[in-house]
Each structure stands twice: as structure tokens, then as C-alpha cells.
Amino acid sequence: MVINGIENGIGMTKAFPEAGKVSSSVTAEGAGKFFSELVSKVNDLQVQSDKAIQGLASGENKNLHEVMIAVEKSSISFQFMAQVRNKALEAYQEVMRMQV
């Protein structure tokens, strides 16, 4: 029975790219794009929720359950965004605490 080592191209060398191949700007741009998309989606849900509330108050919309669903969607999405931001800040602070 032959056991191949990591140096044969099976394992960690393919799983993790070389340090020179990945630039920090690519990952920073990806994170920035992710957060901007997340904020815009949360904003869209907030706007939909506000429109549903205004429609209910003006008498255009008589379905209270639909308004409550829209409000809860916007609330949950905002809470999710806040938790993602908190976790990202915690990760950043942890990296900054690392000693080199």
C-alpha cells in the first residue's frame, strides 16, 4: 500500500493558494461589495415596509397581516445585517490583537 504525501499535489497545496497569488484588494473589494449589497437589500425591505404602513394608514391596503409580514421581514433583515457587522468587527479586532 502506497501513501502519497502532501507534496504530490494531493491535499493542502491545492486547498490553499500561494500567498503571492491572492491580493488583499480582491478580498477587500469582495467584502465591500457584499456589505454594500446587504445594505441595499435591507434598505429596499425598509422602503417596502414603510410603503405598506403608509398604505394601511391611508386605507389603500386593508390586509394587516401583509403589512405585519413586511415589517417583520425588514426588522429581521436589519437585525441580521447588524449581527454580520458585529461579527466582522469582532474578527477585525481579533486580527488587530494578533502579535506578529
C-alpha positions as CSV (number, residue, x, y, z in Angstrom):
1,M,0.0,0.0,0.0
2,V,1.4,3.4,-1.1
3,I,0.7,6.5,0.9
4,N,1.1,9.7,-1.0
5,G,2.4,12.8,0.8
6,I,1.1,16.3,0.6
7,E,3.9,17.4,-1.7
8,N,2.5,15.2,-4.5
9,G,-0.3,17.8,-5.2
10,I,-2.9,16.0,-3.2
11,G,-4.1,17.9,-0.2
12,M,-3.2,21.3,1.3
13,T,-1.2,22.7,-1.6
14,K,-4.3,22.8,-3.8
15,A,-6.7,23.8,-1.0
16,F,-4.8,27.0,-0.1
17,P,-3.4,29.3,-2.8
18,E,0.0,30.7,-2.6
19,A,0.4,34.0,-0.8
20,G,1.5,35.8,-3.9
21,K,-1.5,34.8,-5.9
22,V,-4.2,36.4,-3.7
23,S,-4.1,40.2,-3.3
24,S,-5.7,41.8,-0.3
25,S,-7.5,44.3,-2.6
26,V,-9.5,41.5,-4.2
27,T,-10.8,40.2,-0.9
28,A,-11.4,43.8,0.4
29,E,-13.4,44.6,-2.8
30,G,-15.4,41.4,-2.3
31,A,-16.2,42.2,1.3
32,G,-17.1,45.8,0.4
33,K,-19.4,44.6,-2.4
34,F,-21.0,42.1,-0.1
35,F,-21.7,44.7,2.5
36,S,-23.0,47.3,0.0
37,E,-25.4,44.7,-1.5
38,L,-26.5,43.7,2.0
39,V,-27.2,47.3,3.0
40,S,-29.1,48.0,-0.3
41,K,-31.3,44.9,0.2
42,V,-32.1,45.8,3.8
43,N,-32.9,49.4,2.6
44,D,-35.2,48.0,0.0
45,L,-37.1,46.0,2.6
46,Q,-37.3,49.0,4.9
47,V,-38.8,51.1,2.0
48,Q,-41.3,48.3,1.2
49,S,-42.3,48.2,4.9
50,D,-42.8,51.9,5.0
51,K,-44.9,51.9,1.9
52,A,-47.0,49.0,3.4
53,I,-47.5,51.0,6.6
54,Q,-48.5,54.1,4.7
55,G,-50.9,52.1,2.6
56,L,-52.5,50.7,5.7
57,A,-52.8,54.1,7.4
58,S,-54.3,55.7,4.3
59,G,-56.8,52.9,3.8
60,E,-55.4,51.7,0.5
61,N,-54.3,48.3,1.9
62,K,-56.7,46.5,4.2
63,N,-54.6,43.4,4.8
64,L,-53.0,43.9,8.2
65,H,-51.2,40.6,8.0
66,E,-49.4,41.5,4.9
67,V,-48.2,44.8,6.5
68,M,-47.0,42.9,9.6
69,I,-45.1,40.4,7.4
70,A,-43.4,43.3,5.6
71,V,-42.5,44.9,8.9
72,E,-41.1,41.7,10.3
73,K,-39.1,41.0,7.2
74,S,-37.4,44.4,7.4
75,S,-36.8,44.0,11.1
76,I,-35.2,40.6,10.8
77,S,-33.1,41.7,7.8
78,F,-31.9,44.7,9.8
79,Q,-31.0,42.5,12.8
80,F,-29.2,40.1,10.5
81,M,-27.2,43.0,9.0
82,A,-26.3,44.3,12.4
83,Q,-25.1,40.9,13.5
84,V,-23.0,40.4,10.4
85,R,-21.4,43.9,11.0
86,N,-20.7,42.9,14.7
87,K,-19.1,39.6,13.7
88,A,-17.0,41.4,11.1
89,L,-15.8,44.0,13.6
90,E,-15.0,41.3,16.1
91,A,-12.9,39.4,13.5
92,Y,-11.1,42.6,12.6
93,Q,-10.4,43.4,16.3
94,E,-9.1,39.9,16.8
95,V,-6.8,40.2,13.8
96,M,-5.5,43.5,15.1
97,R,-4.8,42.0,18.5
98,M,-2.6,39.3,17.0
99,Q,1.1,39.7,17.7
100,V,3.4,39.4,14.7
